[in-house]
């Protein structure tokens, strides 16, 4: 496919994502240009559980009215809104609350789920170690792992949808990770989507 045609396809997909807005506007917290986390993350290796009953209702998993012409099964990640939508019909989506990490805050565009894994290992990225040298370099899969119970890699990029060892961070901007869900929601989403699923990431 030529460069011009690729641009048109991606632009069209992004246009669909921009106009596929929820019926009721949500309060938006836009990532600052220099990205300052809204709360301190939980250290790797510390397990705060798989679900948080203390989450505000807007960040709890629920079916919502969502007008869209995207194919059923498409994932829409809204980083500003801190929500992930799984399209179920032209007017309905399953909405999950997410926490957005530094890497995820800069993402935008059309991707696909390229790999799925259960209880993945976590290796600290070099740039993160440079900023936080006290972090462990490696955490084996299991409770306390920053990637949580499930991970879905997006394309050949650094971006991924994953669980978390800290459910209280949902709805926040964090230094570590991309798009995190509480572990129970990560498992639920993981079971609903396949490798190849389209993922549209938007910041507004």
C-alpha positions as CSV (number, residue, x, y, z in Angstrom):
1,X,0.0,0.0,0.0
2,X,1.4,3.4,-0.9
3,X,2.2,6.1,1.6
4,X,-0.6,8.3,0.5
5,X,-3.2,5.6,0.7
6,X,-1.9,4.5,4.1
7,X,-2.3,8.1,5.4
8,X,-5.9,8.2,4.1
9,X,-6.8,4.9,5.8
10,X,-5.4,5.9,9.1
11,X,-7.0,9.4,8.9
12,X,-10.3,7.8,8.2
13,X,-10.0,5.5,11.1
14,X,-9.0,8.3,13.4
15,X,-11.9,10.4,12.2
16,X,-14.3,7.6,13.1
17,X,-12.7,7.4,16.6
18,X,-13.1,11.2,17.1
19,X,-16.8,11.2,16.3
20,X,-17.5,8.0,18.3
21,X,-18.1,10.0,21.5
22,X,-20.1,8.8,24.5
23,X,-23.6,10.3,24.9
24,X,-22.7,12.1,28.2
25,X,-19.5,14.0,28.4
26,X,-17.1,12.9,31.1
27,X,-14.7,15.1,33.0
28,X,-11.4,15.2,31.2
29,X,-8.0,15.5,32.7
30,X,-5.5,16.1,29.9
31,X,-1.9,14.9,30.4
32,X,0.4,17.9,30.8
33,X,2.9,18.4,28.0
34,X,5.7,17.5,30.5
35,X,3.5,14.7,31.9
36,X,3.3,14.9,35.7
37,X,1.6,11.9,37.3
38,X,-1.5,12.7,39.4
39,X,-0.5,10.2,42.1
40,X,2.5,8.2,43.2
41,X,2.5,4.6,41.9
42,X,2.8,1.5,44.0
43,X,6.2,-0.1,43.9
44,X,6.7,-3.2,41.8
45,X,6.5,-6.3,43.9
46,X,3.7,-4.9,46.2
47,X,0.3,-6.5,45.8
48,X,-2.7,-4.3,46.4
49,X,-5.3,-6.8,45.1
50,X,-7.2,-7.6,41.9
51,X,-10.2,-5.2,42.3
52,X,-11.0,-2.0,44.2
53,X,-14.5,-1.5,45.5
54,X,-13.5,2.1,46.3
55,X,-13.2,3.2,42.7
56,X,-15.6,6.0,41.7
57,X,-18.6,4.6,39.8
58,X,-17.4,6.1,36.5
59,X,-14.3,3.9,36.6
60,X,-16.1,0.7,37.4
61,X,-16.8,-1.8,34.5
62,X,-20.3,-1.2,33.1
63,X,-22.3,-1.2,29.9
64,X,-22.9,2.3,28.6
65,X,-24.7,4.1,25.7
66,X,-22.0,4.8,23.1
67,X,-22.9,5.9,19.6
68,X,-20.3,4.5,17.1
69,X,-20.0,3.2,13.6
70,X,-16.9,1.2,14.5
71,X,-17.0,-2.6,14.0
72,X,-18.2,-4.7,16.9
73,X,-15.2,-5.8,19.0
74,X,-13.2,-2.7,18.4
75,X,-11.4,-1.2,21.4
76,X,-11.3,2.5,21.9
77,X,-8.9,3.9,24.5
78,X,-9.6,7.5,25.6
79,X,-6.5,8.6,27.5
80,X,-7.9,12.0,28.5
81,X,-11.1,10.4,29.8
82,X,-9.3,7.5,31.4
83,X,-11.7,5.0,29.9
84,X,-11.4,2.0,27.6
85,X,-14.5,1.1,25.5
86,X,-15.2,-2.3,23.9
87,X,-17.7,-1.7,21.1
88,X,-20.7,-4.1,21.3
89,X,-23.2,-2.4,18.9
90,X,-23.8,0.9,17.2
91,X,-25.2,2.3,20.5
92,X,-23.6,0.3,23.2
93,X,-20.1,-0.4,24.6
94,X,-18.6,-2.0,27.6
95,X,-16.7,0.6,29.5
96,X,-13.6,0.0,31.7
97,X,-11.8,2.5,33.9
98,X,-8.1,2.8,33.2
99,X,-5.0,4.3,34.6
100,X,-2.7,5.9,32.0
101,X,1.1,5.6,32.3
102,X,3.7,7.9,30.9
103,X,4.1,5.8,27.7
104,X,0.4,5.6,27.1
105,X,-0.2,9.3,27.5
106,X,1.7,10.0,24.3
107,X,-0.1,7.3,22.2
108,X,-2.6,8.0,19.5
109,X,-3.7,6.2,16.4
110,X,-4.8,2.8,15.1
111,X,-3.1,-0.3,16.5
112,X,-4.0,-4.0,16.8
113,X,-3.6,-6.5,19.6
114,X,-0.5,-8.4,18.5
115,X,0.1,-10.7,21.5
116,X,-1.8,-11.9,24.6
117,X,-0.2,-13.3,27.8
118,X,-1.3,-14.4,31.2
119,X,0.6,-13.2,34.3
120,X,3.5,-11.8,32.3
121,X,6.9,-11.0,33.7
122,X,7.9,-7.3,34.0
123,X,11.3,-5.9,33.1
124,X,12.0,-2.3,34.0
125,X,12.7,-0.1,30.9
126,X,16.1,1.6,30.7
127,X,14.6,5.1,30.7
128,X,12.5,4.3,33.8
129,X,15.6,3.0,35.6
130,X,17.4,6.2,34.7
131,X,14.6,8.2,36.4
132,X,14.0,5.8,39.3
133,X,17.3,3.8,39.9
134,X,15.9,2.2,43.0
135,X,13.3,0.1,41.1
136,X,13.8,-3.6,40.8
137,X,15.0,-4.6,37.3
138,X,12.8,-7.6,37.0
139,X,9.5,-8.9,38.6
140,X,8.3,-12.4,37.8
141,X,4.7,-12.8,36.8
142,X,2.2,-13.1,39.7
143,X,0.8,-10.9,42.4
144,X,2.7,-7.7,42.8
145,X,3.7,-7.6,39.1
146,X,3.1,-4.1,37.6
147,X,1.6,-5.7,34.4
148,X,-0.9,-7.6,36.5
149,X,-2.9,-10.7,35.6
150,X,-3.0,-10.1,31.8
151,X,-1.3,-8.2,29.0
152,X,-2.3,-7.4,25.5
153,X,0.6,-6.0,23.4
154,X,-0.4,-3.4,20.7
155,X,1.3,-3.8,17.3
156,X,5.1,-3.6,17.3
157,X,5.0,-0.6,19.6
158,X,5.9,-0.1,23.3
159,X,2.2,0.2,24.0
160,X,0.1,-2.4,25.8
161,X,-3.1,-2.9,27.7
162,X,-2.4,-4.6,31.0
163,X,-3.5,-5.3,34.6
164,X,-2.0,-3.7,37.7
165,X,-0.8,-4.5,41.2
166,X,-2.5,-1.3,42.4
167,X,-6.2,-1.0,41.6
168,X,-6.4,2.3,43.5
169,X,-4.4,3.9,40.6
170,X,-7.3,3.5,38.1
171,X,-8.5,6.9,36.9
172,X,-5.0,8.5,37.4
173,X,-1.9,9.3,35.4
174,X,1.1,7.3,36.5
175,X,4.8,7.2,35.7
176,X,4.8,3.5,35.0
177,X,3.0,1.6,32.3
178,X,0.6,2.3,29.4
179,X,-3.1,1.5,29.8
180,X,-3.8,-0.4,33.0
181,X,-7.0,-2.0,34.3
182,X,-7.7,-3.6,37.6
183,X,-6.8,-7.3,37.3
184,X,-10.4,-8.5,37.3
185,X,-11.2,-6.1,34.4
186,X,-8.0,-7.1,32.6
187,X,-9.0,-10.8,32.7
188,X,-12.5,-9.9,31.5
189,X,-11.3,-7.9,28.5
190,X,-8.6,-10.5,27.7
191,X,-11.3,-13.2,27.5
192,X,-13.4,-11.1,25.1
193,X,-10.8,-10.1,22.5
194,X,-8.5,-11.9,20.1
195,X,-5.1,-11.2,18.6
196,X,-5.8,-8.9,15.7
197,X,-8.4,-6.9,17.5
198,X,-8.4,-3.2,16.3
199,X,-7.4,-0.7,19.0
200,X,-8.0,3.0,18.5
201,X,-6.2,5.3,20.9
202,X,-7.2,8.9,21.2
203,X,-6.2,11.7,23.5
204,X,-9.3,13.9,23.2
